[in-house]
Amino acid sequence: KNKIEDITQLDSYQENKQDELDYLIKQRQQCYYYRRNSKDEDEKEMWSTKAKEFTPQIKSLRFEIKSCKRIRERSIQKDIEKLAMKKIKQRESRDER
């Protein structure tokens, strides 16, 4: 979907998503701060509503970041398995000699 070919691109993509997530969390925290300092109930409600608007985006970004981590782990695990199989084959070929 995102045309990521290697771990470097995955890292870059994950960093960008993490930056977006950090920014949105900061914005939401700011809304909660303003809500806490508001005296008027209508204003408090407005800030609460505004803060809640960030939640779906934050949830989506967290999911994408977790997906990147799972992809990395899976990719690294496959690489480790390939290296292990290669070493086993090398040992077997040495033993046959």
N, C-alpha and C positions, 0 to 999 in steps of 0.2 A: 504494500500500500504506500509506504514512504520511500520505496526504492533504496533501502539501506543494503549495501553490499558487504561491508566488513565491520569489524569491531570499532574502528576509528570513527566511522560514520555513525554507528550506534551511540558511541560516547558523546559525540557532538550533538546528536539529536536529543539524548537524555539530558545533557547540560542545558540546552535551550528550554526544554520543558521544565526543568528544575528552576531555571530563572523565572519563567512565567509563573510557576507555582508560588515561588517566594514573593513575587510582586503582588499577586492576587491575595495571598494570605496577609501581607502587610496592609493592603487596602481594606480588607475585611476587619482587621484588628483596629484600624483607624476609625472605622464606622462604629465599632463597639466602644471605643474610647469616647467618641463624640456622644454616643447614646448615654453612656454612664455620666457624662458631665452636663447633659441637658436637664433643664428644669421643667420644661413643658412636656406633658405626656404625648401630645401629637408629634412633637419633634423626636422624642424617644422612639416612638413607633416608626417614624420615617427612617431613622438610622438603623433600626432593627431590620426593616424591610430591605433597605439598601445592602446591609451586611449579608442577608440571606440570599441575595441575588448572586453573590460570588460563589456560593456553595456548589452548585452543579458544575461549574467550570473547574473548581478546585478538585472535586471528586474525579472528574474526567482526567485531569492532569496527573493525579496520584495514581490512577489506574494505568496510564501510559508509562509512567516512570517504573512502576512495579513490573509491567510487561517487559520493559527494556532490561531490567535486572534478571528476569526469568530467561529471556532470550540469551543474555550473556552467559548465565550459568549453564544453560543447555549447550550452548556453542562450545564453551570451555570444556565441559564434560565430554563432548564428542571428540574434541581435539586430544584430550587425555586418553580416551579409549583408543583412538587411532595410533597414538604414540606407543601405548602399551602393546597393541597388536603388532606393530612394526617391530618392537623389541623382541617379542615372542618369536616372530618369524625369523628374525636375525639369529636368535639363539638356536632355533631348530635347524636352520641352515648350517650353522657352525657345528652342531652336534652330529649332523649327517656326514660331515667331512671326515 
